[in-house]
Amino acid sequence: MKAALLALLLSAATNTLATPADMTSLYDQDRQRTIPIAITTPQQPNRCTKHQPCNVAFISAGYGVPHQEYQFISKLLTAQGYLSVAIRHELESDPPLSVSGNLYQTRQENWQRGAKTLRFVQKSLVKLLPNYDFNHVLLVGHSNGGDISSLLSNQGADFISGLITLDHRRVPLPRKPQINTLSIRASDFPADHGVLYSKQELVDYGGCVIEIPKAKHNDMTDKGPSWLKQSITKLLAGYLTNKSCEQLTSL
């Protein structure tokens, strides 16, 4: 436990990009569960202090995708002054993600476990890294990681400042105006009914849903085509600089 926490602090202090060689983890004693994470600090970490803590973002990987394969997102976040924490939600010992039945019901075990993991990571790191604002965390999630992030947002976790999903498909976006929400959509699979905002809900809750033409669900990672990563990055940058949905749509 002590070794894992020390490795985490060293990783944050050296501002190294997440790679298999410098991955670290947290250990949830209550669940006896190891949680692999990869931390990347802001490009100018010296600006982060206890009195002026820097922003924080959690990146939740899609099912079966290594949590280190969203470095194009981490790079943008750290350039914008964020501490980026990429999180792996599934371990080899976990049951496989359900692919049958009512998926909103049969996948609850996975999503609830992931929501507990996000709460645990926040609770742990707020103590370890006082120069970063873990009381206002931006959640970013791809696919199943987006479902997990949306579920936690719907549970009322009080440390969430915003939500970005990359083509999640099952869990409804939060109907809460205090959570600034952007959902970036691929074009090969539709979301389940009621997951995304209706036209009226876009007005009521101030969220934003943008589809990228010809984008594929499985390509929203580091392994995706350059043009798609550039499109996603442009939308994320606009969100981080508080552009309106209308402005984001025109990018």
The 8 nearest C-alpha neighbors of each residue, nearest first, counted from 0:
[[1, 3, 2, 4, 26, 25, 5, 24],
 [2, 0, 4, 3, 5, 6, 25, 26],
 [1, 3, 5, 0, 4, 6, 7, 23],
 [4, 2, 6, 0, 5, 1, 24, 7],
 [3, 5, 7, 1, 6, 2, 8, 0],
 [6, 4, 2, 8, 7, 3, 1, 9],
 [5, 7, 9, 3, 4, 8, 10, 2],
 [6, 8, 4, 10, 5, 9, 23, 3],
 [9, 7, 11, 5, 10, 6, 12, 4],
 [8, 10, 12, 6, 11, 7, 13, 5],
 [9, 11, 7, 8, 13, 12, 6, 15],
 [12, 10, 8, 9, 14, 13, 40, 38],
 [13, 11, 9, 10, 14, 8, 40, 44],
 [12, 14, 10, 15, 11, 9, 40, 8],
 [15, 13, 40, 11, 12, 39, 10, 16],
 [16, 14, 13, 39, 17, 10, 11, 40],
 [17, 15, 39, 18, 14, 38, 70, 21],
 [16, 18, 37, 67, 21, 22, 15, 38],
 [17, 19, 20, 21, 22, 16, 67, 37],
 [18, 20, 22, 21, 17, 67, 37, 23],
 [21, 19, 18, 22, 17, 23, 16, 37],
 [22, 20, 18, 19, 17, 23, 10, 37],
 [23, 21, 37, 19, 20, 18, 17, 36],
 [22, 24, 7, 36, 35, 6, 37, 3],
 [25, 23, 35, 36, 34, 3, 33, 26],
 [24, 26, 34, 33, 3, 35, 27, 4],
 [25, 27, 33, 32, 28, 34, 0, 24],
 [28, 26, 32, 31, 29, 30, 33, 25],
 [27, 29, 31, 30, 26, 32, 33, 0],
 [28, 30, 27, 31, 32, 26, 119, 33],
 [29, 31, 32, 28, 27, 26, 33, 115],
 [32, 30, 28, 27, 29, 33, 26, 34],
 [31, 33, 27, 30, 26, 34, 28, 29],
 [32, 34, 26, 25, 27, 35, 24, 31],
 [33, 35, 25, 24, 26, 32, 36, 87],
 [36, 34, 24, 87, 23, 86, 33, 25],
 [37, 35, 86, 24, 85, 23, 87, 34],
 [38, 36, 85, 22, 17, 84, 23, 86],
 [39, 37, 84, 83, 11, 17, 85, 40],
 [38, 40, 83, 16, 14, 82, 15, 11],
 [39, 41, 82, 14, 11, 77, 44, 83],
 [42, 40, 77, 80, 44, 43, 81, 82],
 [41, 43, 77, 78, 44, 40, 80, 14],
 [42, 44, 41, 45, 46, 80, 47, 40],
 [45, 43, 41, 46, 47, 42, 40, 14],
 [46, 44, 47, 43, 48, 41, 42, 130],
 [45, 47, 44, 43, 48, 53, 51, 52],
 [48, 46, 52, 53, 130, 45, 44, 51],
 [49, 47, 130, 51, 52, 50, 46, 131],
 [48, 50, 130, 52, 51, 129, 47, 131],
 [49, 51, 48, 52, 130, 47, 129, 131],
 [52, 50, 48, 49, 47, 53, 130, 46],
 [51, 53, 131, 130, 48, 47, 132, 49],
 [54, 52, 131, 47, 132, 81, 80, 51],
 [53, 55, 81, 132, 131, 82, 80, 52],
 [54, 56, 82, 81, 136, 132, 83, 133],
 [55, 57, 137, 83, 136, 138, 82, 84],
 [58, 56, 84, 138, 85, 139, 83, 137],
 [57, 59, 85, 139, 140, 84, 86, 138],
 [60, 58, 140, 144, 86, 85, 139, 57],
 [61, 59, 144, 66, 141, 64, 140, 87],
 [60, 62, 144, 142, 143, 141, 64, 63],
 [61, 63, 64, 143, 60, 144, 142, 89],
 [62, 64, 61, 65, 89, 60, 66, 87],
 [63, 65, 61, 62, 60, 66, 68, 220],
 [66, 64, 67, 68, 63, 60, 87, 61],
 [65, 67, 60, 87, 68, 86, 85, 64],
 [68, 66, 65, 69, 17, 70, 18, 85],
 [69, 67, 221, 66, 65, 70, 220, 64],
 [70, 68, 220, 221, 71, 72, 67, 73],
 [69, 71, 73, 72, 68, 74, 67, 221],
 [70, 72, 74, 69, 73, 221, 75, 228],
 [71, 73, 70, 75, 74, 69, 76, 232],
 [74, 72, 70, 76, 75, 71, 83, 77],
 [75, 73, 71, 77, 72, 76, 70, 78],
 [76, 74, 78, 72, 73, 77, 79, 71],
 [77, 75, 73, 79, 81, 78, 74, 72],
 [76, 78, 41, 81, 80, 79, 74, 75],
 [77, 79, 75, 76, 80, 42, 74, 41],
 [80, 78, 76, 77, 81, 75, 41, 239],
 [81, 79, 41, 77, 78, 53, 76, 54],
 [82, 80, 54, 77, 55, 76, 41, 79],
 [81, 83, 40, 55, 41, 39, 77, 56],
 [84, 82, 56, 39, 38, 73, 81, 57],
 [83, 85, 38, 57, 37, 58, 56, 86],
 [86, 84, 58, 37, 36, 66, 57, 59],
 [87, 85, 36, 59, 66, 58, 35, 88],
 [86, 88, 66, 35, 89, 60, 36, 34],
 [87, 89, 113, 86, 90, 34, 116, 59],
 [90, 88, 87, 93, 91, 62, 63, 92],
 [91, 89, 92, 93, 88, 87, 34, 33],
 [90, 92, 93, 89, 94, 95, 88, 63],
 [91, 93, 90, 94, 89, 95, 32, 33],
 [94, 92, 90, 91, 89, 95, 109, 96],
 [93, 95, 96, 92, 91, 109, 97, 90],
 [96, 94, 97, 93, 109, 89, 98, 91],
 [97, 95, 98, 106, 94, 109, 62, 105],
 [96, 98, 106, 99, 105, 95, 102, 100],
 [97, 99, 96, 102, 100, 105, 106, 95],
 [100, 98, 97, 102, 101, 105, 106, 96],
 [99, 101, 102, 105, 98, 104, 97, 103],
 [100, 102, 104, 103, 105, 99, 106, 98],
 [103, 101, 105, 104, 106, 100, 99, 97],
 [102, 104, 101, 106, 105, 169, 107, 170],
 [103, 105, 102, 101, 107, 106, 100, 108],
 [104, 106, 102, 107, 103, 97, 101, 100],
 [107, 105, 109, 108, 102, 104, 97, 103],
 [106, 108, 110, 109, 104, 105, 111, 103],
 [109, 107, 111, 106, 110, 112, 105, 104],
 [110, 108, 112, 107, 106, 111, 113, 96],
 [109, 111, 147, 113, 107, 112, 108, 114],
 [112, 110, 114, 113, 108, 109, 107, 115],
 [113, 111, 115, 109, 110, 114, 108, 116],
 [112, 114, 116, 110, 111, 115, 147, 88],
 [113, 115, 111, 117, 151, 116, 112, 147],
 [116, 114, 118, 112, 113, 117, 119, 111],
 [115, 117, 113, 119, 114, 118, 120, 112],
 [118, 116, 114, 120, 119, 115, 121, 113],
 [119, 117, 115, 121, 116, 120, 122, 114],
 [118, 120, 116, 122, 121, 117, 123, 115],
 [121, 119, 123, 117, 122, 118, 124, 116],
 [122, 120, 118, 124, 119, 123, 125, 117],
 [121, 123, 119, 120, 125, 124, 118, 126],
 [124, 122, 120, 121, 125, 126, 119, 127],
 [125, 123, 127, 126, 121, 128, 122, 120],
 [124, 126, 133, 122, 123, 127, 128, 121],
 [125, 127, 124, 123, 128, 129, 122, 121],
 [128, 126, 124, 125, 129, 123, 8, 4],
 [127, 129, 130, 124, 125, 126, 131, 8],
 [128, 130, 131, 49, 125, 127, 126, 52],
 [131, 129, 48, 49, 52, 47, 128, 53],
 [132, 130, 52, 53, 129, 128, 133, 54],
 [131, 133, 52, 134, 54, 53, 135, 55],
 [134, 132, 135, 125, 136, 131, 55, 121],
 [133, 135, 158, 132, 136, 159, 125, 157],
 [136, 134, 158, 160, 133, 159, 132, 137],
 [137, 135, 159, 55, 160, 56, 133, 158],
 [136, 138, 56, 161, 160, 162, 159, 55],
 [139, 137, 162, 57, 56, 163, 161, 136],
 [140, 138, 163, 58, 164, 57, 162, 59],
 [145, 139, 141, 144, 59, 164, 58, 165],
 [140, 142, 165, 145, 144, 61, 60, 164],
 [141, 143, 167, 61, 145, 144, 166, 165],
 [144, 142, 146, 61, 145, 62, 167, 141],
 [145, 143, 140, 59, 61, 141, 60, 147],
 [140, 144, 146, 141, 164, 148, 167, 142],
 [145, 147, 143, 149, 170, 144, 148, 167],
 [146, 148, 110, 144, 150, 145, 149, 113],
 [149, 147, 145, 151, 150, 146, 140, 144],
 [150, 148, 152, 146, 151, 147, 172, 145],
 [149, 151, 153, 147, 152, 148, 146, 154],
 [150, 152, 154, 148, 114, 153, 149, 147],
 [153, 151, 149, 150, 154, 155, 173, 156],
 [152, 154, 150, 173, 151, 155, 149, 172],
 [155, 153, 151, 152, 156, 150, 149, 114],
 [154, 156, 153, 152, 157, 151, 159, 158],
 [157, 155, 158, 154, 152, 159, 151, 153],
 [156, 158, 159, 155, 134, 135, 160, 152],
 [157, 159, 134, 135, 156, 136, 160, 133],
 [160, 158, 136, 135, 157, 161, 137, 156],
 [161, 159, 135, 136, 137, 178, 158, 179],
 [162, 160, 179, 137, 178, 159, 180, 138],
 [161, 163, 180, 138, 137, 139, 179, 181],
 [164, 162, 139, 181, 182, 180, 138, 140],
 [165, 163, 182, 140, 145, 139, 141, 166],
 [164, 166, 141, 183, 167, 182, 142, 140],
 [165, 167, 184, 142, 185, 183, 164, 168],
 [168, 166, 142, 145, 146, 165, 143, 164],
 [167, 169, 190, 191, 166, 170, 142, 194],
 [168, 170, 191, 146, 194, 103, 167, 190],
 [169, 171, 146, 194, 149, 150, 168, 172],
 [194, 172, 170, 193, 195, 173, 169, 149],
 [171, 173, 149, 194, 195, 174, 170, 196],
 [174, 172, 153, 175, 152, 171, 149, 178],
 [173, 175, 204, 172, 176, 153, 200, 171],
 [176, 174, 173, 177, 178, 204, 153, 179],
 [175, 177, 204, 178, 205, 174, 179, 203],
 [176, 178, 175, 179, 160, 204, 161, 205],
 [179, 177, 161, 176, 175, 160, 180, 162],
 [178, 180, 161, 162, 177, 206, 176, 181],
 [181, 179, 162, 206, 163, 161, 178, 207],
 [182, 180, 207, 163, 208, 206, 162, 183],
 [181, 183, 164, 208, 163, 165, 184, 207],
 [184, 182, 165, 209, 210, 166, 208, 164],
 [183, 185, 210, 166, 209, 211, 165, 182],
 [184, 186, 214, 215, 216, 211, 210, 166],
 [185, 187, 214, 213, 188, 212, 215, 184],
 [186, 188, 215, 185, 216, 189, 214, 213],
 [189, 187, 186, 190, 185, 216, 215, 168],
 [190, 188, 191, 187, 168, 186, 185, 184],
 [191, 189, 168, 194, 192, 169, 188, 167],
 [190, 192, 169, 194, 168, 193, 189, 195],
 [193, 191, 194, 190, 195, 169, 171, 189],
 [192, 194, 195, 171, 191, 196, 197, 190],
 [171, 193, 195, 192, 191, 170, 172, 169],
 [196, 194, 193, 172, 171, 197, 190, 208],
 [197, 195, 200, 201, 198, 194, 193, 172],
 [196, 198, 200, 199, 201, 195, 193, 202],
 [199, 197, 201, 200, 196, 202, 203, 195],
 [198, 200, 202, 201, 197, 203, 196, 204],
 [199, 201, 203, 197, 202, 196, 198, 204],
 [202, 200, 198, 206, 205, 199, 204, 203],
 [201, 203, 200, 199, 205, 204, 198, 206],
 [202, 204, 200, 201, 205, 199, 176, 206],
 [205, 203, 176, 206, 201, 202, 200, 175],
 [204, 206, 201, 202, 203, 176, 207, 179],
 [207, 205, 180, 201, 204, 181, 179, 208],
 [206, 208, 181, 244, 180, 182, 209, 201],
 [209, 207, 182, 181, 183, 210, 206, 184],
 [210, 208, 183, 184, 182, 207, 211, 248],
 [211, 209, 184, 185, 183, 212, 186, 208],
 [210, 212, 214, 185, 184, 213, 209, 186],
 [213, 211, 214, 186, 210, 185, 184, 215],
 [214, 212, 186, 215, 211, 185, 187, 227],
 [215, 213, 185, 212, 186, 211, 227, 216],
 [216, 214, 185, 218, 217, 187, 186, 213],
 [215, 217, 185, 218, 219, 166, 187, 214],
 [216, 218, 215, 219, 220, 223, 142, 61],
 [219, 217, 223, 215, 220, 216, 222, 224],
 [218, 220, 217, 223, 216, 228, 221, 165],
 [221, 219, 222, 69, 223, 218, 68, 217],
 [220, 222, 68, 69, 223, 71, 70, 219],
 [223, 221, 220, 218, 224, 68, 219, 225],
 [222, 224, 218, 220, 221, 219, 225, 228],
 [225, 223, 227, 226, 228, 222, 218, 221],
 [224, 226, 228, 227, 229, 223, 230, 222],
 [225, 227, 229, 224, 228, 230, 223, 231],
 [228, 226, 230, 229, 225, 224, 231, 214],
 [227, 229, 231, 225, 230, 226, 232, 224],
 [228, 230, 232, 226, 227, 231, 225, 233],
 [231, 229, 227, 233, 228, 232, 226, 234],
 [232, 230, 228, 234, 233, 229, 235, 227],
 [233, 231, 229, 235, 234, 230, 228, 236],
 [232, 234, 236, 230, 231, 235, 229, 237],
 [235, 233, 237, 231, 232, 236, 247, 238],
 [236, 234, 238, 232, 237, 233, 239, 231],
 [237, 235, 239, 233, 238, 234, 232, 240],
 [236, 238, 234, 240, 242, 235, 239, 247],
 [237, 239, 235, 241, 240, 236, 242, 234],
 [240, 238, 236, 241, 237, 235, 242, 79],
 [239, 241, 237, 238, 242, 236, 235, 79],
 [242, 240, 238, 239, 243, 237, 236, 244],
 [243, 241, 237, 238, 240, 246, 247, 244],
 [242, 244, 246, 245, 247, 241, 238, 237],
 [245, 243, 247, 246, 207, 248, 242, 206],
 [244, 246, 248, 243, 247, 249, 242, 207],
 [247, 245, 243, 249, 244, 248, 242, 250],
 [248, 246, 244, 250, 249, 245, 234, 243],
 [247, 249, 245, 246, 250, 244, 209, 234],
 [248, 250, 246, 247, 245, 244, 234, 243],
 [249, 247, 248, 246, 234, 233, 237, 230]]
